[in-house]
Amino acid sequence: MADSPTHTIVKTIRNHEGGVEVVVPTPDNRFIISGGRKHDDNNTIIKSDRRTGQAVKRRENAHNDNDHDDFWGDEVVDDEIDIRSLVTDGSMIVSCAFGDSTVKVWNMDLELEHSLEGHDEDGVLSVAISPDSTTIAAGAHYGEVKIWNKGEGGRWLCTKTLNNHTSYVNAVVFSPNARYGW
């Protein structure tokens, strides 16, 4: 039996004050984008230099939507908003959060460009960007998937809502060749 490969920790990056929910590299592998939990990290998104580990951009309170009840019927408090999914194509960062019904599109300097509204009120759990960067898919808490297409003037338009799931949509992906049915 062959020996298992060993892996070495190359760098530990500690730019969040608390828990980290998600980590993704940029396509050029120069930066790491990470998202934190609300109750101990102000649902912060951080762009870190992969080589040095230093935070180069930081967006605190990236998702705040306390105007609804959570799925137990209680009032949502700030502590319940956690960054759940991040994705980047190198030109934009897309984020979503449990406890927030929006998908946010940021430029690479973490400046908000678009807030995609109209999702399940208890939160969006997953996001994906198509290979050609013209479509965003967002999966929500109660089984809904919304498809957003980039329209004229760079506006994102919801072109389809899929209700094929009966519960959480924890992951959405596009095939590498961009062959999808919507």
VENFENVEN-V443820 format. One record per residue. N is the residue number from 1. PHI is phi in whole degrees, 0 to 359 (NA if undefined). NEAR is the number of other ideal C-beta (glycine too) atoms within 10 Angstrom. D_FIRST is the distance of its C-alpha to the first C-alpha in whole Angstrom. Layout:
BEGIN
N_PHI_NEAR_D_FIRST / N_PHI_NEAR_D_FIRST
END
This chain:
BEGIN
1_NA_3_0 / 2_289_4_4 / 3_291_5_7 / 4_289_6_9 / 5_294_5_12 / 6_256_5_15 / 7_238_6_19 / 8_244_4_22 / 9_290_5_25 / 10_271_7_27 / 11_203_10_31 / 12_249_6_32 / 13_253_17_35 / 14_236_9_38 / 15_260_18_41 / 16_267_22_41 / 17_279_12_43 / 18_216_12_41 / 19_296_14_38 / 20_250_17_37 / 21_268_19_36 / 22_208_17_35 / 23_222_14_34 / 24_222_15_33 / 25_273_12_34 / 26_285_17_36 / 27_303_11_35 / 28_276_8_36 / 29_64_9_34 / 30_275_13_37 / 31_229_22_37 / 32_244_19_36 / 33_254_22_38 / 34_227_22_38 / 35_234_28_40 / 36_254_24_41 / 37_272_23_42 / 38_293_26_46 / 39_294_15_46 / 40_226_13_45 / 41_212_22_45 / 42_55_19_47 / 43_33_28_45 / 44_269_23_45 / 45_255_26_43 / 46_233_24_42 / 47_255_22_41 / 48_245_22_40 / 49_290_14_39 / 50_296_16_35 / 51_287_11_36 / 52_267_10_38 / 53_83_13_37 / 54_284_10_41 / 55_288_17_43 / 56_256_15_45 / 57_214_18_46 / 58_214_15_47 / 59_231_21_48 / 60_277_13_49 / 61_53_12_50 / 62_298_26_48 / 63_229_26_49 / 64_219_15_52 / 65_211_17_53 / 66_255_12_55 / 67_265_9_57 / 68_212_15_56 / 69_268_11_55 / 70_280_16_51 / 71_287_14_49 / 72_262_7_51 / 73_87_6_54 / 74_268_9_54 / 75_291_10_56 / 76_284_20_53 / 77_246_12_53 / 78_307_13_51 / 79_298_12_48 / 80_265_19_47 / 81_258_24_46 / 82_239_23_43 / 83_297_26_42 / 84_255_25_39 / 85_209_24_38 / 86_226_21_38 / 87_210_21_38 / 88_219_19_39 / 89_250_15_40 / 90_97_13_41 / 91_248_11_45 / 92_209_17_45 / 93_239_29_43 / 94_244_23_43 / 95_228_28_43 / 96_214_29_44 / 97_214_28_44 / 98_290_23_44 / 99_92_26_47 / 100_224_29_49 / 101_264_21_50 / 102_241_20_50 / 103_250_28_47 / 104_245_25_48 / 105_249_21_48 / 106_247_22_48 / 107_280_12_48 / 108_288_17_46 / 109_266_10_48 / 110_61_20_48 / 111_261_9_51 / 112_294_12_52 / 113_254_12_53 / 114_213_18_53 / 115_240_13_52 / 116_268_21_51 / 117_253_11_53 / 118_107_14_53 / 119_273_25_50 / 120_313_20_49 / 121_295_18_51 / 122_269_21_49 / 123_130_27_46 / 124_257_30_44 / 125_256_22_40 / 126_207_20_39 / 127_220_25_40 / 128_212_17_39 / 129_246_21_40 / 130_295_18_40 / 131_303_14_39 / 132_267_10_43 / 133_62_12_44 / 134_252_13_47 / 135_224_20_45 / 136_241_26_44 / 137_250_24_43 / 138_226_26_43 / 139_257_26_42 / 140_248_26_44 / 141_300_22_44 / 142_262_16_45 / 143_92_15_44 / 144_266_18_46 / 145_237_21_44 / 146_253_23_47 / 147_251_18_47 / 148_247_24_49 / 149_246_15_50 / 150_283_18_51 / 151_262_11_55 / 152_298_6_58 / 153_74_5_58 / 154_80_9_55 / 155_284_10_55 / 156_266_19_52 / 157_239_11_54 / 158_285_16_52 / 159_255_12_52 / 160_199_13_50 / 161_239_12_49 / 162_255_16_47 / 163_240_10_47 / 164_269_8_44 / 165_251_14_42 / 166_258_7_43 / 167_208_8_42 / 168_313_17_40 / 169_250_22_39 / 170_278_12_36 / 171_208_11_35 / 172_228_21_37 / 173_216_12_35 / 174_251_17_37 / 175_289_9_35 / 176_301_7_34 / 177_270_7_37 / 178_63_11_39 / 179_268_8_40 / 180_220_13_41 / 181_263_5_44 / 182_226_10_46
END
